[in-house]
């Protein structure tokens, strides 16, 4: 969407989130962390991505920018397989 602000590897909290999205008119933010799953362990890689979002406080930049609703997604990929978990 043309009015969405999308940042890749943007500094936020204690590190750099893979993808941060701001939807200003809805005051909604999205944090996406992507991991490569070793040996097809997609579930654990998604869980680690969500833990990293929390541990590194990636939502802090979105909150500072006035986003009130935050959606968090952990994505894991292994060869041609992919898994997404919302947190």
Gaussian input, Z-matrix of N, CA and C with variables (Angstrom, degrees):
# hf/3-21g

backbone

0 1
 N
 C     1     B1
 C     2     B2     1     A1
 N     3     B3     2     A2     1     D1
 C     4     B4     3     A3     2     D2
 C     5     B5     4     A4     3     D3
 N     6     B6     5     A5     4     D4
 C     7     B7     6     A6     5     D5
 C     8     B8     7     A7     6     D6
 N     9     B9     8     A8     7     D7
 C    10    B10     9     A9     8     D8
 C    11    B11    10    A10     9     D9
 N    12    B12    11    A11    10    D10
 C    13    B13    12    A12    11    D11
 C    14    B14    13    A13    12    D12
 N    15    B15    14    A14    13    D13
 C    16    B16    15    A15    14    D14
 C    17    B17    16    A16    15    D15
 N    18    B18    17    A17    16    D16
 C    19    B19    18    A18    17    D17
 C    20    B20    19    A19    18    D18
 N    21    B21    20    A20    19    D19
 C    22    B22    21    A21    20    D20
 C    23    B23    22    A22    21    D21
 N    24    B24    23    A23    22    D22
 C    25    B25    24    A24    23    D23
 C    26    B26    25    A25    24    D24
 N    27    B27    26    A26    25    D25
 C    28    B28    27    A27    26    D26
 C    29    B29    28    A28    27    D27
 N    30    B30    29    A29    28    D28
 C    31    B31    30    A30    29    D29
 C    32    B32    31    A31    30    D30
 N    33    B33    32    A32    31    D31
 C    34    B34    33    A33    32    D32
 C    35    B35    34    A34    33    D33
 N    36    B36    35    A35    34    D34
 C    37    B37    36    A36    35    D35
 C    38    B38    37    A37    36    D36
 N    39    B39    38    A38    37    D37
 C    40    B40    39    A39    38    D38
 C    41    B41    40    A40    39    D39
 N    42    B42    41    A41    40    D40
 C    43    B43    42    A42    41    D41
 C    44    B44    43    A43    42    D42
 N    45    B45    44    A44    43    D43
 C    46    B46    45    A45    44    D44
 C    47    B47    46    A46    45    D45
 N    48    B48    47    A47    46    D46
 C    49    B49    48    A48    47    D47
 C    50    B50    49    A49    48    D48
 N    51    B51    50    A50    49    D49
 C    52    B52    51    A51    50    D50
 C    53    B53    52    A52    51    D51
 N    54    B54    53    A53    52    D52
 C    55    B55    54    A54    53    D53
 C    56    B56    55    A55    54    D54
 N    57    B57    56    A56    55    D55
 C    58    B58    57    A57    56    D56
 C    59    B59    58    A58    57    D57
 N    60    B60    59    A59    58    D58
 C    61    B61    60    A60    59    D59
 C    62    B62    61    A61    60    D60
 N    63    B63    62    A62    61    D61
 C    64    B64    63    A63    62    D62
 C    65    B65    64    A64    63    D63
 N    66    B66    65    A65    64    D64
 C    67    B67    66    A66    65    D65
 C    68    B68    67    A67    66    D66
 N    69    B69    68    A68    67    D67
 C    70    B70    69    A69    68    D68
 C    71    B71    70    A70    69    D69
 N    72    B72    71    A71    70    D70
 C    73    B73    72    A72    71    D71
 C    74    B74    73    A73    72    D72
 N    75    B75    74    A74    73    D73
 C    76    B76    75    A75    74    D74
 C    77    B77    76    A76    75    D75
 N    78    B78    77    A77    76    D76
 C    79    B79    78    A78    77    D77
 C    80    B80    79    A79    78    D78
 N    81    B81    80    A80    79    D79
 C    82    B82    81    A81    80    D80
 C    83    B83    82    A82    81    D81
 N    84    B84    83    A83    82    D82
 C    85    B85    84    A84    83    D83
 C    86    B86    85    A85    84    D84
 N    87    B87    86    A86    85    D85
 C    88    B88    87    A87    86    D86
 C    89    B89    88    A88    87    D87
 N    90    B90    89    A89    88    D88
 C    91    B91    90    A90    89    D89
 C    92    B92    91    A91    90    D90
 N    93    B93    92    A92    91    D91
 C    94    B94    93    A93    92    D92
 C    95    B95    94    A94    93    D93
 N    96    B96    95    A95    94    D94
 C    97    B97    96    A96    95    D95
 C    98    B98    97    A97    96    D96
 N    99    B99    98    A98    97    D97
 C   100   B100    99    A99    98    D98
 C   101   B101   100   A100    99    D99
 N   102   B102   101   A101   100   D100
 C   103   B103   102   A102   101   D101
 C   104   B104   103   A103   102   D102
 N   105   B105   104   A104   103   D103
 C   106   B106   105   A105   104   D104
 C   107   B107   106   A106   105   D105
 N   108   B108   107   A107   106   D106
 C   109   B109   108   A108   107   D107
 C   110   B110   109   A109   108   D108
 N   111   B111   110   A110   109   D109
 C   112   B112   111   A111   110   D110
 C   113   B113   112   A112   111   D111
 N   114   B114   113   A113   112   D112
 C   115   B115   114   A114   113   D113
 C   116   B116   115   A115   114   D114
 N   117   B117   116   A116   115   D115
 C   118   B118   117   A117   116   D116
 C   119   B119   118   A118   117   D117
 N   120   B120   119   A119   118   D118
 C   121   B121   120   A120   119   D119
 C   122   B122   121   A121   120   D120
 N   123   B123   122   A122   121   D121
 C   124   B124   123   A123   122   D122
 C   125   B125   124   A124   123   D123
 N   126   B126   125   A125   124   D124
 C   127   B127   126   A126   125   D125
 C   128   B128   127   A127   126   D126
 N   129   B129   128   A128   127   D127
 C   130   B130   129   A129   128   D128
 C   131   B131   130   A130   129   D129
 N   132   B132   131   A131   130   D130
 C   133   B133   132   A132   131   D131
 C   134   B134   133   A133   132   D132
 N   135   B135   134   A134   133   D133
 C   136   B136   135   A135   134   D134
 C   137   B137   136   A136   135   D135
 N   138   B138   137   A137   136   D136
 C   139   B139   138   A138   137   D137
 C   140   B140   139   A139   138   D138
 N   141   B141   140   A140   139   D139
 C   142   B142   141   A141   140   D140
 C   143   B143   142   A142   141   D141
 N   144   B144   143   A143   142   D142
 C   145   B145   144   A144   143   D143
 C   146   B146   145   A145   144   D144
 N   147   B147   146   A146   145   D145
 C   148   B148   147   A147   146   D146
 C   149   B149   148   A148   147   D147
 N   150   B150   149   A149   148   D148
 C   151   B151   150   A150   149   D149
 C   152   B152   151   A151   150   D150
 N   153   B153   152   A152   151   D151
 C   154   B154   153   A153   152   D152
 C   155   B155   154   A154   153   D153
 N   156   B156   155   A155   154   D154
 C   157   B157   156   A156   155   D155
 C   158   B158   157   A157   156   D156
 N   159   B159   158   A158   157   D157
 C   160   B160   159   A159   158   D158
 C   161   B161   160   A160   159   D159
 N   162   B162   161   A161   160   D160
 C   163   B163   162   A162   161   D161
 C   164   B164   163   A163   162   D162
 N   165   B165   164   A164   163   D163
 C   166   B166   165   A165   164   D164
 C   167   B167   166   A166   165   D165
 N   168   B168   167   A167   166   D166
 C   169   B169   168   A168   167   D167
 C   170   B170   169   A169   168   D168
 N   171   B171   170   A170   169   D169
 C   172   B172   171   A171   170   D170
 C   173   B173   172   A172   171   D171
 N   174   B174   173   A173   172   D172
 C   175   B175   174   A174   173   D173
 C   176   B176   175   A175   174   D174
 N   177   B177   176   A176   175   D175
 C   178   B178   177   A177   176   D176
 C   179   B179   178   A178   177   D177
 N   180   B180   179   A179   178   D178
 C   181   B181   180   A180   179   D179
 C   182   B182   181   A181   180   D180
 N   183   B183   182   A182   181   D181
 C   184   B184   183   A183   182   D182
 C   185   B185   184   A184   183   D183
 N   186   B186   185   A185   184   D184
 C   187   B187   186   A186   185   D185
 C   188   B188   187   A187   186   D186
 N   189   B189   188   A188   187   D187
 C   190   B190   189   A189   188   D188
 C   191   B191   190   A190   189   D189
 N   192   B192   191   A191   190   D190
 C   193   B193   192   A192   191   D191
 C   194   B194   193   A193   192   D192
 N   195   B195   194   A194   193   D193
 C   196   B196   195   A195   194   D194
 C   197   B197   196   A196   195   D195
 N   198   B198   197   A197   196   D196
 C   199   B199   198   A198   197   D197
 C   200   B200   199   A199   198   D198
 N   201   B201   200   A200   199   D199
 C   202   B202   201   A201   200   D200
 C   203   B203   202   A202   201   D201
 N   204   B204   203   A203   202   D202
 C   205   B205   204   A204   203   D203
 C   206   B206   205   A205   204   D204
 N   207   B207   206   A206   205   D205
 C   208   B208   207   A207   206   D206
 C   209   B209   208   A208   207   D207
 N   210   B210   209   A209   208   D208
 C   211   B211   210   A210   209   D209
 C   212   B212   211   A211   210   D210
 N   213   B213   212   A212   211   D211
 C   214   B214   213   A213   212   D212
 C   215   B215   214   A214   213   D213
 N   216   B216   215   A215   214   D214
 C   217   B217   216   A216   215   D215
 C   218   B218   217   A217   216   D216
 N   219   B219   218   A218   217   D217
 C   220   B220   219   A219   218   D218
 C   221   B221   220   A220   219   D219
 N   222   B222   221   A221   220   D220
 C   223   B223   222   A222   221   D221
 C   224   B224   223   A223   222   D222
 N   225   B225   224   A224   223   D223
 C   226   B226   225   A225   224   D224
 C   227   B227   226   A226   225   D225
 N   228   B228   227   A227   226   D226
 C   229   B229   228   A228   227   D227
 C   230   B230   229   A229   228   D228
 N   231   B231   230   A230   229   D229
 C   232   B232   231   A231   230   D230
 C   233   B233   232   A232   231   D231
 N   234   B234   233   A233   232   D232
 C   235   B235   234   A234   233   D233
 C   236   B236   235   A235   234   D234
 N   237   B237   236   A236   235   D235
 C   238   B238   237   A237   236   D236
 C   239   B239   238   A238   237   D237
 N   240   B240   239   A239   238   D238
 C   241   B241   240   A240   239   D239
 C   242   B242   241   A241   240   D240
 N   243   B243   242   A242   241   D241
 C   244   B244   243   A243   242   D242
 C   245   B245   244   A244   243   D243
 N   246   B246   245   A245   244   D244
 C   247   B247   246   A246   245   D245
 C   248   B248   247   A247   246   D246
 N   249   B249   248   A248   247   D247
 C   250   B250   249   A249   248   D248
 C   251   B251   250   A250   249   D249
 N   252   B252   251   A251   250   D250
 C   253   B253   252   A252   251   D251
 C   254   B254   253   A253   252   D252
 N   255   B255   254   A254   253   D253
 C   256   B256   255   A255   254   D254
 C   257   B257   256   A256   255   D255
 N   258   B258   257   A257   256   D256
 C   259   B259   258   A258   257   D257
 C   260   B260   259   A259   258   D258

   B1=1.4550
   B2=1.5273
   B3=1.2888
   B4=1.4608
   B5=1.5246
   B6=1.3216
   B7=1.4605
   B8=1.5348
   B9=1.3144
   B10=1.4600
   B11=1.5272
   B12=1.3122
   B13=1.4541
   B14=1.5246
   B15=1.3202
   B16=1.4620
   B17=1.5189
   B18=1.3423
   B19=1.4590
   B20=1.5212
   B21=1.3142
   B22=1.4572
   B23=1.5268
   B24=1.3247
   B25=1.4641
   B26=1.5234
   B27=1.3164
   B28=1.4608
   B29=1.5187
   B30=1.3230
   B31=1.4565
   B32=1.5150
   B33=1.3140
   B34=1.4543
   B35=1.5152
   B36=1.3131
   B37=1.4628
   B38=1.5022
   B39=1.3274
   B40=1.4592
   B41=1.5274
   B42=1.3135
   B43=1.4601
   B44=1.5126
   B45=1.3179
   B46=1.4531
   B47=1.5218
   B48=1.3250
   B49=1.4574
   B50=1.5186
   B51=1.3254
   B52=1.4614
   B53=1.5274
   B54=1.3362
   B55=1.4650
   B56=1.5249
   B57=1.3249
   B58=1.4577
   B59=1.5187
   B60=1.3160
   B61=1.4639
   B62=1.5262
   B63=1.3298
   B64=1.4596
   B65=1.5242
   B66=1.3233
   B67=1.4648
   B68=1.5334
   B69=1.3438
   B70=1.4652
   B71=1.5265
   B72=1.3191
   B73=1.4648
   B74=1.5319
   B75=1.3222
   B76=1.4705
   B77=1.5256
   B78=1.3524
   B79=1.4666
   B80=1.5334
   B81=1.3305
   B82=1.4556
   B83=1.5265
   B84=1.3318
   B85=1.4489
   B86=1.5122
   B87=1.3191
   B88=1.4623
   B89=1.5236
   B90=1.3385
   B91=1.4567
   B92=1.5216
   B93=1.3266
   B94=1.4612
   B95=1.5220
   B96=1.3090
   B97=1.4723
   B98=1.5185
   B99=1.3191
   B100=1.4611
   B101=1.5195
   B102=1.3199
   B103=1.4658
   B104=1.5213
   B105=1.3335
   B106=1.4545
   B107=1.5237
   B108=1.3164
   B109=1.4644
   B110=1.5278
   B111=1.3024
   B112=1.4574
   B113=1.5212
   B114=1.3048
   B115=1.4692
   B116=1.5190
   B117=1.3082
   B118=1.4664
   B119=1.5327
   B120=1.3286
   B121=1.4675
   B122=1.5279
   B123=1.3186
   B124=1.4573
   B125=1.5208
   B126=1.3215
   B127=1.4823
   B128=1.5244
   B129=1.3147
   B130=1.4644
   B131=1.5206
   B132=1.3184
   B133=1.4646
   B134=1.5301
   B135=1.3262
   B136=1.4711
   B137=1.5239
   B138=1.3183
   B139=1.4627
   B140=1.5195
   B141=1.3291
   B142=1.4649
   B143=1.5265
   B144=1.3198
   B145=1.4705
   B146=1.5235
   B147=1.3256
   B148=1.4669
   B149=1.5289
   B150=1.3347
   B151=1.4677
   B152=1.5282
   B153=1.3275
   B154=1.4611
   B155=1.5241
   B156=1.3293
   B157=1.4655
   B158=1.5220
   B159=1.3218
   B160=1.4639
   B161=1.5270
   B162=1.3279
   B163=1.4607
   B164=1.5337
   B165=1.3118
   B166=1.4625
   B167=1.5265
   B168=1.3266
   B169=1.4737
   B170=1.5262
   B171=1.3238
   B172=1.4598
   B173=1.5309
   B174=1.3241
   B175=1.4724
   B176=1.5286
   B177=1.3250
   B178=1.4667
   B179=1.5217
   B180=1.3232
   B181=1.4721
   B182=1.5233
   B183=1.3204
   B184=1.4557
   B185=1.5258
   B186=1.3314
   B187=1.4606
   B188=1.5326
   B189=1.3308
   B190=1.4732
   B191=1.5242
   B192=1.3198
   B193=1.4681
   B194=1.5243
   B195=1.3337
   B196=1.4551
   B197=1.5104
   B198=1.3301
   B199=1.4576
   B200=1.5304
   B201=1.3178
   B202=1.4641
   B203=1.5265
   B204=1.3048
   B205=1.4623
   B206=1.5189
   B207=1.3276
   B208=1.4667
   B209=1.5232
   B210=1.3329
   B211=1.4616
   B212=1.5217
   B213=1.3453
   B214=1.4685
   B215=1.5248
   B216=1.3389
   B217=1.4593
   B218=1.5195
   B219=1.3287
   B220=1.4578
   B221=1.5176
   B222=1.3185
   B223=1.4687
   B224=1.5238
   B225=1.3237
   B226=1.4601
   B227=1.5289
   B228=1.3289
   B229=1.4652
   B230=1.5230
   B231=1.3158
   B232=1.4560
   B233=1.5188
   B234=1.3086
   B235=1.4654
   B236=1.5292
   B237=1.3223
   B238=1.4733
   B239=1.5208
   B240=1.3315
   B241=1.4566
   B242=1.5196
   B243=1.3205
   B244=1.4551
   B245=1.5165
   B246=1.3297
   B247=1.4663
   B248=1.5200
   B249=1.3209
   B250=1.4635
   B251=1.5291
   B252=1.3319
   B253=1.4698
   B254=1.5077
   B255=1.3312
   B256=1.4663
   B257=1.5159
   B258=1.3111
   B259=1.4629
   B260=1.4897
   A1=108.05
   A2=115.96
   A3=119.70
   A4=114.24
   A5=119.12
   A6=120.23
   A7=112.95
   A8=117.96
   A9=121.24
   A10=108.83
   A11=116.67
   A12=122.20
   A13=107.40
   A14=116.90
   A15=122.13
   A16=108.68
   A17=115.73
   A18=121.27
   A19=109.13
   A20=115.81
   A21=121.68
   A22=108.50
   A23=115.81
   A24=122.41
   A25=112.38
   A26=115.81
   A27=121.77
   A28=110.25
   A29=115.94
   A30=120.14
   A31=109.84
   A32=115.36
   A33=121.22
   A34=108.48
   A35=116.70
   A36=119.44
   A37=111.22
   A38=116.26
   A39=122.70
   A40=112.62
   A41=117.80
   A42=118.96
   A43=111.79
   A44=115.21
   A45=122.52
   A46=108.95
   A47=116.89
   A48=120.68
   A49=110.12
   A50=117.13
   A51=119.88
   A52=111.73
   A53=116.93
   A54=120.69
   A55=108.84
   A56=116.62
   A57=122.97
   A58=107.62
   A59=116.45
   A60=121.66
   A61=108.63
   A62=116.49
   A63=121.55
   A64=108.48
   A65=115.43
   A66=122.23
   A67=105.31
   A68=116.70
   A69=121.06
   A70=115.06
   A71=118.98
   A72=119.77
   A73=112.72
   A74=117.09
   A75=121.37
   A76=111.72
   A77=116.12
   A78=122.70
   A79=110.95
   A80=114.07
   A81=121.42
   A82=109.81
   A83=115.80
   A84=121.58
   A85=110.67
   A86=115.08
   A87=121.56
   A88=107.84
   A89=116.23
   A90=121.89
   A91=107.31
   A92=116.07
   A93=121.36
   A94=108.29
   A95=116.26
   A96=122.17
   A97=107.32
   A98=116.84
   A99=122.50
   A100=109.58
   A101=115.68
   A102=122.25
   A103=110.07
   A104=115.63
   A105=121.05
   A106=107.18
   A107=117.03
   A108=122.23
   A109=109.60
   A110=116.11
   A111=120.15
   A112=109.22
   A113=116.34
   A114=122.98
   A115=113.31
   A116=117.62
   A117=123.05
   A118=113.42
   A119=118.41
   A120=122.15
   A121=109.06
   A122=115.76
   A123=121.91
   A124=112.93
   A125=116.98
   A126=120.73
   A127=111.45
   A128=116.85
   A129=119.49
   A130=111.51
   A131=118.05
   A132=120.55
   A133=110.49
   A134=117.44
   A135=121.12
   A136=110.15
   A137=116.45
   A138=121.00
   A139=110.41
   A140=117.12
   A141=120.82
   A142=110.90
   A143=117.22
   A144=120.63
   A145=110.76
   A146=117.28
   A147=120.81
   A148=111.27
   A149=117.14
   A150=120.59
   A151=110.68
   A152=116.08
   A153=120.24
   A154=111.17
   A155=117.28
   A156=121.04
   A157=109.64
   A158=117.19
   A159=121.43
   A160=111.84
   A161=115.57
   A162=121.27
   A163=112.08
   A164=116.64
   A165=121.25
   A166=113.03
   A167=117.12
   A168=122.96
   A169=112.53
   A170=116.51
   A171=120.53
   A172=113.17
   A173=117.59
   A174=119.71
   A175=112.03
   A176=118.06
   A177=120.29
   A178=113.14
   A179=118.56
   A180=121.29
   A181=110.67
   A182=116.88
   A183=120.68
   A184=110.87
   A185=116.06
   A186=120.09
   A187=111.27
   A188=116.33
   A189=120.77
   A190=111.50
   A191=116.45
   A192=121.63
   A193=112.80
   A194=117.44
   A195=121.17
   A196=116.27
   A197=117.60
   A198=119.66
   A199=107.79
   A200=117.36
   A201=120.91
   A202=113.11
   A203=117.51
   A204=122.41
   A205=107.05
   A206=116.43
   A207=120.82
   A208=109.23
   A209=115.69
   A210=122.61
   A211=107.62
   A212=116.63
   A213=122.26
   A214=108.82
   A215=115.38
   A216=120.84
   A217=110.25
   A218=115.29
   A219=122.09
   A220=107.52
   A221=115.82
   A222=120.78
   A223=108.22
   A224=115.93
   A225=121.20
   A226=108.74
   A227=114.93
   A228=121.34
   A229=109.26
   A230=115.12
   A231=121.83
   A232=107.10
   A233=115.87
   A234=123.03
   A235=108.49
   A236=119.76
   A237=121.60
   A238=113.14
   A239=117.19
   A240=121.07
   A241=110.02
   A242=114.64
   A243=120.30
   A244=108.64
   A245=115.93
   A246=121.77
   A247=107.32
   A248=116.15
   A249=121.67
   A250=107.89
   A251=114.63
   A252=119.98
   A253=107.98
   A254=115.50
   A255=120.88
   A256=108.25
   A257=114.84
   A258=119.06
   A259=112.56
   D1=140.11
   D2=-173.56
   D3=-68.99
   D4=-23.94
   D5=-179.89
   D6=-93.90
   D7=0.48
   D8=177.01
   D9=-82.49
   D10=143.85
   D11=175.70
   D12=-103.46
   D13=118.74
   D14=-176.38
   D15=-119.47
   D16=126.42
   D17=-179.61
   D18=-124.17
   D19=138.55
   D20=177.45
   D21=-112.36
   D22=133.43
   D23=-178.54
   D24=51.88
   D25=43.08
   D26=-179.67
   D27=-85.90
   D28=141.04
   D29=178.04
   D30=-66.05
   D31=130.41
   D32=178.86
   D33=-159.02
   D34=131.15
   D35=-179.90
   D36=63.70
   D37=-125.84
   D38=-176.48
   D39=-101.19
   D40=25.31
   D41=-179.39
   D42=-179.49
   D43=-147.53
   D44=-177.04
   D45=-129.54
   D46=111.94
   D47=177.47
   D48=-73.53
   D49=146.00
   D50=-179.00
   D51=-60.70
   D52=-51.74
   D53=179.76
   D54=-140.56
   D55=127.84
   D56=174.30
   D57=-120.04
   D58=132.41
   D59=-179.61
   D60=-124.92
   D61=134.50
   D62=174.23
   D63=-119.57
   D64=131.00
   D65=175.59
   D66=-114.76
   D67=88.15
   D68=-169.84
   D69=-57.74
   D70=-42.80
   D71=-175.86
   D72=-68.28
   D73=-19.82
   D74=177.11
   D75=-106.57
   D76=-2.44
   D77=-177.47
   D78=51.79
   D79=42.58
   D80=-177.53
   D81=-115.18
   D82=138.50
   D83=176.02
   D84=-121.99
   D85=152.02
   D86=178.77
   D87=-132.08
   D88=131.65
   D89=174.67
   D90=-116.44
   D91=128.29
   D92=179.13
   D93=-123.96
   D94=124.74
   D95=175.92
   D96=-117.82
   D97=130.85
   D98=-174.02
   D99=-116.81
   D100=134.91
   D101=179.62
   D102=-129.09
   D103=150.97
   D104=169.26
   D105=-91.65
   D106=124.70
   D107=-177.53
   D108=-87.95
   D109=120.32
   D110=177.29
   D111=-77.11
   D112=137.79
   D113=176.09
   D114=53.70
   D115=35.36
   D116=175.07
   D117=65.65
   D118=25.01
   D119=177.31
   D120=-88.08
   D121=69.39
   D122=-174.59
   D123=-66.12
   D124=-42.79
   D125=-178.36
   D126=-60.10
   D127=-47.83
   D128=-177.21
   D129=-69.26
   D130=-32.96
   D131=177.62
   D132=-68.73
   D133=-38.82
   D134=175.91
   D135=-63.72
   D136=-43.40
   D137=179.21
   D138=-62.06
   D139=-41.15
   D140=178.00
   D141=-64.51
   D142=-38.53
   D143=177.59
   D144=-61.71
   D145=-44.15
   D146=178.85
   D147=-66.22
   D148=-37.84
   D149=176.60
   D150=-63.16
   D151=-39.40
   D152=179.68
   D153=-64.77
   D154=-39.09
   D155=176.71
   D156=-57.32
   D157=-43.96
   D158=179.81
   D159=-71.76
   D160=-49.71
   D161=-176.32
   D162=-58.97
   D163=-38.84
   D164=-176.50
   D165=-95.35
   D166=1.27
   D167=176.68
   D168=54.67
   D169=46.20
   D170=-179.29
   D171=-63.47
   D172=-21.71
   D173=-179.75
   D174=-73.61
   D175=-14.13
   D176=-174.21
   D177=-59.15
   D178=-40.09
   D179=179.05
   D180=-63.93
   D181=-40.64
   D182=179.48
   D183=-65.12
   D184=-42.06
   D185=178.03
   D186=-64.55
   D187=-41.37
   D188=176.87
   D189=-59.58
   D190=-34.28
   D191=-178.89
   D192=-83.87
   D193=5.54
   D194=174.52
   D195=91.57
   D196=10.91
   D197=177.44
   D198=-76.24
   D199=132.25
   D200=-177.05
   D201=-106.71
   D202=-23.89
   D203=176.34
   D204=-112.43
   D205=124.97
   D206=-177.91
   D207=-122.25
   D208=129.85
   D209=174.43
   D210=-110.74
   D211=136.00
   D212=-178.41
   D213=-121.02
   D214=133.94
   D215=-179.92
   D216=-131.54
   D217=131.15
   D218=171.02
   D219=-104.82
   D220=126.15
   D221=-179.01
   D222=-119.72
   D223=134.14
   D224=177.29
   D225=-126.39
   D226=139.70
   D227=179.40
   D228=-127.09
   D229=142.20
   D230=173.67
   D231=-146.48
   D232=113.89
   D233=-175.57
   D234=50.37
   D235=-115.55
   D236=-178.32
   D237=-99.61
   D238=12.14
   D239=179.95
   D240=-106.78
   D241=148.69
   D242=-179.77
   D243=-144.95
   D244=147.53
   D245=178.63
   D246=-138.34
   D247=140.99
   D248=177.97
   D249=-127.08
   D250=132.12
   D251=175.31
   D252=-127.31
   D253=131.70
   D254=176.65
   D255=-91.16
   D256=142.71
   D257=-179.42
   D258=-124.20

